[in-house]
């Protein structure tokens, strides 16, 4: 699995003009299931993200995790994280898992984050979504479960 996480003060996702998910102080998590992912990866990725110490403590140092601050997460599926641009200017997305597998992995990741006690909201898998955010810091981190 692949994820791009952004520390945010606010994030929202709209589908067909309607607000379907939002979060405040916390993380916007864009997530993509990749070909060859194993069923254990969504839970492992959720644990890793929930424990990343990327929020400021009282001294202003990045020492606190999402769980430590009681933050929330907006989780959005994004197959374009699998983009392969090695053969020219038009990205290919064949490294992404097939939609049925991707949805299953996405839902497992969402459930794993919720099981860790993180308040979550989501986008809509497969939908044309408009995502807005206020990046805090900015702090943006790329995670791959295979590395």
SEVEXFI-966881 format. One record per residue: x, y, z of N, C-alpha, C in turn; residue in three letters; chain. Coordinates in nm, 2 decimals, m for minus. Example, Ala and Ser with C-alpha at 12.3 -4.5 7.8 and 13.67 -1.06 7.14 Angstrom:
BEGIN
(voke (1.32; m0.57; 0.78); (1.23; m0.45; 0.78); (1.32; m0.33; 0.78); 'ALA'; 'A')
(voke (1.28; m0.22; 0.71); (1.37; m0.11; 0.71); (1.29; 0.00; 0.79); 'SER'; 'A')
This chain:
BEGIN
(voke (0.09; m0.12; 0.00); (0.00; 0.00; 0.00); (0.09; 0.12; 0.00); 'UNK'; 'A')
(voke (0.03; 0.23; m0.05); (0.10; 0.35; m0.06); (0.01; 0.46; 0.00); 'UNK'; 'A')
(voke (0.07; 0.55; 0.08); (m0.01; 0.66; 0.14); (0.07; 0.79; 0.13); 'UNK'; 'A')
(voke (0.00; 0.90; 0.11); (0.05; 1.03; 0.13); (m0.02; 1.10; 0.24); 'UNK'; 'A')
(voke (0.05; 1.13; 0.34); (m0.02; 1.19; 0.46); (0.02; 1.34; 0.47); 'UNK'; 'A')
(voke (m0.08; 1.42; 0.50); (m0.06; 1.56; 0.52); (m0.11; 1.60; 0.65); 'UNK'; 'A')
(voke (m0.03; 1.67; 0.73); (m0.08; 1.73; 0.86); (m0.16; 1.85; 0.82); 'UNK'; 'A')
(voke (m0.28; 1.85; 0.87); (m0.37; 1.96; 0.84); (m0.44; 2.03; 0.96); 'UNK'; 'A')
(voke (m0.48; 2.15; 0.93); (m0.57; 2.22; 1.03); (m0.71; 2.20; 0.99); 'UNK'; 'A')
(voke (m0.73; 2.17; 0.86); (m0.87; 2.14; 0.81); (m0.86; 2.07; 0.68); 'UNK'; 'A')
(voke (m0.95; 1.98; 0.65); (m0.96; 1.91; 0.52); (m1.10; 1.87; 0.49); 'UNK'; 'A')
(voke (m1.14; 1.88; 0.37); (m1.28; 1.84; 0.33); (m1.27; 1.77; 0.20); 'UNK'; 'A')
(voke (m1.37; 1.68; 0.18); (m1.39; 1.61; 0.05); (m1.53; 1.63; 0.01); 'UNK'; 'A')
(voke (m1.55; 1.67; m0.12); (m1.69; 1.68; m0.18); (m1.70; 1.59; m0.29); 'UNK'; 'A')
(voke (m1.82; 1.53; m0.31); (m1.86; 1.45; m0.43); (m1.99; 1.51; m0.48); 'UNK'; 'A')
(voke (m1.99; 1.55; m0.61); (m2.11; 1.61; m0.67); (m2.16; 1.73; m0.59); 'UNK'; 'A')
(voke (m2.07; 1.81; m0.54); (m2.10; 1.93; m0.47); (m2.14; 1.91; m0.32); 'UNK'; 'A')
(voke (m2.15; 1.79; m0.28); (m2.19; 1.76; m0.14); (m2.07; 1.72; m0.06); 'UNK'; 'A')
(voke (m2.07; 1.78; 0.06); (m1.96; 1.74; 0.16); (m1.99; 1.60; 0.21); 'UNK'; 'A')
(voke (m1.88; 1.51; 0.19); (m1.90; 1.37; 0.23); (m1.80; 1.34; 0.34); 'UNK'; 'A')
(voke (m1.70; 1.42; 0.37); (m1.61; 1.39; 0.48); (m1.52; 1.51; 0.51); 'UNK'; 'A')
(voke (m1.48; 1.53; 0.63); (m1.40; 1.64; 0.67); (m1.33; 1.60; 0.80); 'UNK'; 'A')
(voke (m1.22; 1.67; 0.83); (m1.15; 1.66; 0.96); (m1.09; 1.80; 0.99); 'UNK'; 'A')
(voke (m1.06; 1.82; 1.11); (m0.99; 1.94; 1.16); (m0.85; 1.89; 1.20); 'UNK'; 'A')
(voke (m0.80; 1.95; 1.30); (m0.66; 1.92; 1.35); (m0.63; 1.77; 1.34); 'UNK'; 'A')
(voke (m0.55; 1.73; 1.24); (m0.52; 1.59; 1.22); (m0.45; 1.56; 1.09); 'UNK'; 'A')
(voke (m0.49; 1.46; 1.02); (m0.43; 1.42; 0.90); (m0.53; 1.40; 0.78); 'UNK'; 'A')
(voke (m0.49; 1.44; 0.67); (m0.55; 1.40; 0.54); (m0.46; 1.28; 0.49); 'UNK'; 'A')
(voke (m0.52; 1.17; 0.47); (m0.45; 1.05; 0.43); (m0.51; 1.01; 0.29); 'UNK'; 'A')
(voke (m0.42; 1.02; 0.19); (m0.45; 0.97; 0.06); (m0.39; 0.83; 0.05); 'UNK'; 'A')
(voke (m0.47; 0.73; 0.01); (m0.42; 0.59; 0.02); (m0.45; 0.52; m0.11); 'UNK'; 'A')
(voke (m0.36; 0.43; m0.15); (m0.37; 0.35; m0.27); (m0.32; 0.21; m0.25); 'UNK'; 'A')
(voke (m0.41; 0.12; m0.28); (m0.37; m0.02; m0.28); (m0.29; m0.06; m0.41); 'UNK'; 'A')
(voke (m0.18; m0.13; m0.39); (m0.09; m0.16; m0.50); (m0.11; m0.31; m0.53); 'UNK'; 'A')
(voke (m0.07; m0.35; m0.66); (m0.07; m0.49; m0.70); (0.03; m0.56; m0.61); 'UNK'; 'A')
(voke (m0.01; m0.68; m0.56); (0.08; m0.76; m0.48); (0.07; m0.73; m0.33); 'UNK'; 'A')
(voke (m0.01; m0.64; m0.29); (m0.03; m0.61; m0.15); (m0.09; m0.74; m0.08); 'UNK'; 'A')
(voke (m0.05; m0.76; 0.04); (m0.11; m0.87; 0.12); (m0.21; m0.82; 0.21); 'UNK'; 'A')
(voke (m0.30; m0.90; 0.26); (m0.41; m0.86; 0.34); (m0.37; m0.80; 0.48); 'UNK'; 'A')
(voke (m0.25; m0.82; 0.52); (m0.21; m0.77; 0.65); (m0.16; m0.62; 0.64); 'UNK'; 'A')
(voke (m0.14; m0.57; 0.52); (m0.08; m0.44; 0.50); (m0.17; m0.32; 0.55); 'UNK'; 'A')
(voke (m0.30; m0.32; 0.52); (m0.38; m0.21; 0.57); (m0.37; m0.19; 0.72); 'UNK'; 'A')
(voke (m0.37; m0.29; 0.80); (m0.36; m0.27; 0.95); (m0.22; m0.23; 0.98); 'UNK'; 'A')
(voke (m0.11; m0.28; 0.92); (0.02; m0.23; 0.95); (0.04; m0.09; 0.91); 'UNK'; 'A')
(voke (m0.01; m0.04; 0.80); (0.00; 0.10; 0.76); (m0.08; 0.19; 0.86); 'UNK'; 'A')
(voke (m0.20; 0.14; 0.90); (m0.27; 0.22; 1.00); (m0.20; 0.24; 1.13); 'UNK'; 'A')
(voke (m0.13; 0.13; 1.18); (m0.06; 0.15; 1.30); (0.06; 0.24; 1.28); 'UNK'; 'A')
(voke (0.13; 0.23; 1.17); (0.24; 0.32; 1.14); (0.20; 0.46; 1.14); 'UNK'; 'A')
(voke (0.09; 0.49; 1.07); (0.05; 0.63; 1.06); (0.00; 0.68; 1.19); 'UNK'; 'A')
(voke (m0.07; 0.60; 1.27); (m0.13; 0.65; 1.40); (m0.02; 0.68; 1.50); 'UNK'; 'A')
(voke (0.10; 0.62; 1.48); (0.21; 0.64; 1.57); (0.32; 0.74; 1.53); 'UNK'; 'A')
(voke (0.30; 0.79; 1.40); (0.41; 0.89; 1.35); (0.41; 1.01; 1.44); 'UNK'; 'A')
(voke (0.52; 1.05; 1.49); (0.53; 1.16; 1.58); (0.56; 1.29; 1.49); 'UNK'; 'A')
(voke (0.45; 1.35; 1.44); (0.46; 1.46; 1.35); (0.38; 1.58; 1.40); 'UNK'; 'A')
(voke (0.34; 1.58; 1.52); (0.26; 1.69; 1.58); (0.35; 1.75; 1.69); 'UNK'; 'A')
(voke (0.34; 1.88; 1.70); (0.42; 1.96; 1.80); (0.38; 1.93; 1.94); 'UNK'; 'A')
(voke (0.49; 1.92; 2.03); (0.46; 1.91; 2.17); (0.47; 2.05; 2.23); 'UNK'; 'A')
(voke (0.47; 2.07; 2.36); (0.47; 2.20; 2.42); (0.59; 2.28; 2.39); 'UNK'; 'A')
(voke (0.70; 2.21; 2.35); (0.83; 2.28; 2.32); (0.83; 2.31; 2.17); 'UNK'; 'A')
(voke (0.73; 2.27; 2.09); (0.73; 2.30; 1.95); (0.80; 2.19; 1.87); 'UNK'; 'A')
(voke (0.84; 2.09; 1.93); (0.91; 1.98; 1.86); (0.81; 1.87; 1.81); 'UNK'; 'A')
(voke (0.84; 1.81; 1.70); (0.75; 1.71; 1.64); (0.77; 1.58; 1.72); 'UNK'; 'A')
(voke (0.70; 1.57; 1.83); (0.71; 1.45; 1.92); (0.58; 1.38; 1.95); 'UNK'; 'A')
(voke (0.47; 1.43; 1.90); (0.34; 1.37; 1.93); (0.28; 1.31; 1.81); 'UNK'; 'A')
(voke (0.20; 1.20; 1.83); (0.14; 1.13; 1.72); (m0.01; 1.17; 1.71); 'UNK'; 'A')
(voke (m0.07; 1.13; 1.61); (m0.22; 1.16; 1.59); (m0.30; 1.11; 1.71); 'UNK'; 'A')
(voke (m0.26; 0.99; 1.76); (m0.33; 0.93; 1.87); (m0.30; 1.02; 2.00); 'UNK'; 'A')
(voke (m0.18; 1.06; 2.01); (m0.14; 1.14; 2.13); (m0.23; 1.27; 2.14); 'UNK'; 'A')
(voke (m0.25; 1.34; 2.02); (m0.32; 1.46; 2.03); (m0.47; 1.45; 2.02); 'UNK'; 'A')
(voke (m0.52; 1.33; 2.00); (m0.66; 1.30; 1.98); (m0.71; 1.36; 1.85); 'UNK'; 'A')
(voke (m0.63; 1.36; 1.75); (m0.66; 1.42; 1.62); (m0.75; 1.33; 1.54); 'UNK'; 'A')
(voke (m0.80; 1.38; 1.43); (m0.89; 1.30; 1.34); (m0.82; 1.29; 1.21); 'UNK'; 'A')
(voke (m0.88; 1.20; 1.13); (m0.82; 1.17; 0.99); (m0.93; 1.17; 0.89); 'UNK'; 'A')
(voke (m0.90; 1.23; 0.78); (m0.99; 1.22; 0.66); (m0.91; 1.13; 0.56); 'UNK'; 'A')
(voke (m0.97; 1.02; 0.53); (m0.91; 0.91; 0.45); (m0.97; 0.91; 0.31); 'UNK'; 'A')
(voke (m0.89; 0.93; 0.21); (m0.94; 0.94; 0.07); (m0.86; 0.84; m0.02); 'UNK'; 'A')
(voke (m0.94; 0.76; m0.09); (m0.87; 0.66; m0.18); (m0.82; 0.74; m0.30); 'UNK'; 'A')
(voke (m0.70; 0.71; m0.35); (m0.64; 0.78; m0.46); (m0.55; 0.69; m0.54); 'UNK'; 'A')
(voke (m0.61; 0.62; m0.64); (m0.53; 0.53; m0.72); (m0.41; 0.59; m0.80); 'UNK'; 'A')
(voke (m0.42; 0.73; m0.82); (m0.32; 0.80; m0.89); (m0.18; 0.80; m0.82); 'UNK'; 'A')
(voke (m0.18; 0.76; m0.69); (m0.06; 0.75; m0.62); (0.03; 0.64; m0.68); 'UNK'; 'A')
(voke (m0.03; 0.55; m0.76); (0.04; 0.44; m0.82); (0.10; 0.48; m0.96); 'UNK'; 'A')
(voke (0.10; 0.61; m0.99); (0.14; 0.66; m1.12); (0.28; 0.61; m1.16); 'UNK'; 'A')
(voke (0.29; 0.56; m1.28); (0.42; 0.52; m1.33); (0.45; 0.62; m1.45); 'UNK'; 'A')
(voke (0.55; 0.70; m1.44); (0.59; 0.80; m1.54); (0.72; 0.76; m1.61); 'UNK'; 'A')
(voke (0.76; 0.64; m1.60); (0.89; 0.60; m1.65); (0.89; 0.59; m1.80); 'UNK'; 'A')
(voke (0.78; 0.58; m1.87); (0.78; 0.56; m2.01); (0.73; 0.68; m2.09); 'UNK'; 'A')
(voke (0.74; 0.80; m2.03); (0.69; 0.92; m2.11); (0.62; 1.01; m2.02); 'UNK'; 'A')
(voke (0.54; 1.09; m2.08); (0.47; 1.20; m2.01); (0.33; 1.17; m1.96); 'UNK'; 'A')
(voke (0.27; 1.06; m2.01); (0.14; 1.02; m1.97); (0.15; 0.91; m1.87); 'UNK'; 'A')
(voke (0.11; 0.93; m1.74); (0.12; 0.83; m1.64); (0.04; 0.70; m1.67); 'UNK'; 'A')
(voke (0.10; 0.59; m1.63); (0.02; 0.47; m1.63); (m0.01; 0.43; m1.49); 'UNK'; 'A')
(voke (m0.12; 0.36; m1.47); (m0.16; 0.32; m1.34); (m0.17; 0.17; m1.31); 'UNK'; 'A')
(voke (m0.10; 0.10; m1.40); (m0.11; m0.05; m1.38); (m0.05; m0.10; m1.25); 'UNK'; 'A')
(voke (0.04; m0.03; m1.18); (0.09; m0.07; m1.05); (m0.02; m0.07; m0.94); 'UNK'; 'A')
(voke (m0.13; 0.00; m0.96); (m0.24; 0.00; m0.87); (m0.32; m0.13; m0.87); 'UNK'; 'A')
(voke (m0.37; m0.17; m0.76); (m0.45; m0.29; m0.75); (m0.58; m0.27; m0.83); 'UNK'; 'A')
(voke (m0.64; m0.38; m0.87); (m0.77; m0.37; m0.94); (m0.87; m0.31; m0.85); 'UNK'; 'A')
(voke (m0.97; m0.24; m0.91); (m1.07; m0.17; m0.82); (m1.13; m0.25; m0.71); 'UNK'; 'A')
(voke (m1.17; m0.38; m0.74); (m1.23; m0.46; m0.63); (m1.14; m0.48; m0.52); 'UNK'; 'A')
(voke (m1.01; m0.51; m0.55); (m0.91; m0.54; m0.45); (m0.88; m0.41; m0.38); 'UNK'; 'A')
(voke (m0.86; m0.30; m0.46); (m0.84; m0.17; m0.40); (m0.94; m0.12; m0.30); 'UNK'; 'A')
(voke (m1.07; m0.15; m0.33); (m1.17; m0.11; m0.24); (m1.17; m0.19; m0.11); 'UNK'; 'A')
(voke (m1.14; m0.32; m0.12); (m1.13; m0.40; m0.01); (m1.02; m0.36; 0.08); 'UNK'; 'A')
(voke (m0.90; m0.33; 0.02); (m0.79; m0.28; 0.10); (m0.82; m0.14; 0.17); 'UNK'; 'A')
(voke (m0.88; m0.06; 0.09); (m0.92; 0.08; 0.14); (m1.01; 0.06; 0.26); 'UNK'; 'A')
(voke (m1.11; m0.02; 0.25); (m1.21; m0.04; 0.36); (m1.14; m0.10; 0.48); 'UNK'; 'A')
(voke (m1.05; m0.19; 0.46); (m0.97; m0.25; 0.57); (m0.88; m0.15; 0.64); 'UNK'; 'A')
(voke (m0.82; m0.06; 0.56); (m0.74; 0.05; 0.62); (m0.83; 0.14; 0.70); 'UNK'; 'A')
(voke (m0.94; 0.18; 0.65); (m1.03; 0.27; 0.72); (m1.08; 0.20; 0.85); 'UNK'; 'A')
(voke (m1.11; 0.07; 0.85); (m1.15; 0.00; 0.97); (m1.04; m0.01; 1.07); 'UNK'; 'A')
(voke (m0.92; m0.03; 1.02); (m0.80; m0.04; 1.11); (m0.77; 0.09; 1.18); 'UNK'; 'A')
(voke (m0.78; 0.20; 1.11); (m0.77; 0.33; 1.17); (m0.87; 0.35; 1.28); 'UNK'; 'A')
(voke (m1.00; 0.32; 1.25); (m1.10; 0.34; 1.34); (m1.08; 0.25; 1.47); 'UNK'; 'A')
(voke (m1.04; 0.13; 1.44); (m1.01; 0.03; 1.55); (m0.90; 0.08; 1.65); 'UNK'; 'A')
(voke (m0.81; 0.17; 1.60); (m0.71; 0.23; 1.68); (m0.76; 0.35; 1.76); 'UNK'; 'A')
(voke (m0.89; 0.38; 1.75); (m0.94; 0.49; 1.82); (m0.93; 0.62; 1.76); 'UNK'; 'A')
(voke (m0.90; 0.62; 1.63); (m0.88; 0.75; 1.56); (m1.02; 0.79; 1.50); 'UNK'; 'A')
(voke (m1.06; 0.91; 1.52); (m1.19; 0.96; 1.46); (m1.16; 0.98; 1.31); 'UNK'; 'A')
(voke (m1.24; 0.91; 1.23); (m1.22; 0.91; 1.09); (m1.34; 0.95; 1.01); 'UNK'; 'A')
(voke (m1.32; 1.01; 0.90); (m1.42; 1.03; 0.80); (m1.35; 1.00; 0.67); 'UNK'; 'A')
(voke (m1.43; 0.97; 0.56); (m1.38; 0.92; 0.44); (m1.43; 1.00; 0.32); 'UNK'; 'A')
(voke (m1.36; 0.98; 0.21); (m1.42; 1.01; 0.08); (m1.51; 0.90; 0.03); 'UNK'; 'A')
(voke (m1.53; 0.89; m0.10); (m1.61; 0.78; m0.16); (m1.52; 0.71; m0.26); 'UNK'; 'A')
(voke (m1.50; 0.58; m0.24); (m1.41; 0.51; m0.33); (m1.46; 0.51; m0.47); 'UNK'; 'A')
(voke (m1.37; 0.54; m0.57); (m1.41; 0.54; m0.71); (m1.48; 0.67; m0.76); 'UNK'; 'A')
(voke (m1.51; 0.76; m0.67); (m1.59; 0.88; m0.71); (m1.49; 0.99; m0.76); 'UNK'; 'A')
(voke (m1.54; 1.08; m0.83); (m1.47; 1.20; m0.87); (m1.48; 1.29; m0.75); 'UNK'; 'A')
(voke (m1.38; 1.31; m0.68); (m1.38; 1.39; m0.55); (m1.31; 1.52; m0.57); 'UNK'; 'A')
(voke (m1.35; 1.62; m0.49); (m1.28; 1.75; m0.48); (m1.23; 1.75; m0.34); 'UNK'; 'A')
(voke (m1.10; 1.76; m0.32); (m1.04; 1.76; m0.19); (m0.98; 1.90; m0.16); 'UNK'; 'A')
(voke (m1.01; 1.95; m0.05); (m0.94; 2.08; m0.01); (m0.88; 2.06; 0.13); 'UNK'; 'A')
(voke (m0.77; 2.13; 0.15); (m0.70; 2.12; 0.28); (m0.63; 2.25; 0.31); 'UNK'; 'A')
(voke (m0.60; 2.26; 0.44); (m0.50; 2.36; 0.48); (m0.39; 2.28; 0.55); 'UNK'; 'A')
(voke (m0.28; 2.27; 0.47); (m0.16; 2.19; 0.52); (m0.10; 2.27; 0.63); 'UNK'; 'A')
(voke (m0.07; 2.20; 0.74); (m0.01; 2.26; 0.86); (0.14; 2.24; 0.86); 'UNK'; 'A')
(voke (0.21; 2.34; 0.85); (0.36; 2.33; 0.85); (0.43; 2.39; 0.74); 'UNK'; 'A')
(voke (0.42; 2.34; 0.62); (0.35; 2.22; 0.58); (0.43; 2.09; 0.62); 'UNK'; 'A')
(voke (0.36; 1.99; 0.65); (0.41; 1.86; 0.67); (0.34; 1.76; 0.58); 'UNK'; 'A')
(voke (0.42; 1.70; 0.49); (0.37; 1.60; 0.40); (0.47; 1.48; 0.39); 'UNK'; 'A')
(voke (0.42; 1.36; 0.41); (0.50; 1.24; 0.42); (0.45; 1.13; 0.33); 'UNK'; 'A')
(voke (0.54; 1.07; 0.25); (0.51; 0.96; 0.16); (0.55; 0.83; 0.23); 'UNK'; 'A')
(voke (0.45; 0.73; 0.23); (0.48; 0.60; 0.29); (0.45; 0.49; 0.19); 'UNK'; 'A')
(voke (0.54; 0.40; 0.19); (0.52; 0.28; 0.11); (0.53; 0.16; 0.20); 'UNK'; 'A')
(voke (0.44; 0.06; 0.20); (0.46; m0.05; 0.29); (0.57; m0.15; 0.25); 'UNK'; 'A')
(voke (0.61; m0.14; 0.12); (0.71; m0.23; 0.07); (0.86; m0.17; 0.10); 'UNK'; 'A')
(voke (0.87; m0.06; 0.16); (1.00; m0.01; 0.19); (1.02; 0.01; 0.34); 'UNK'; 'A')
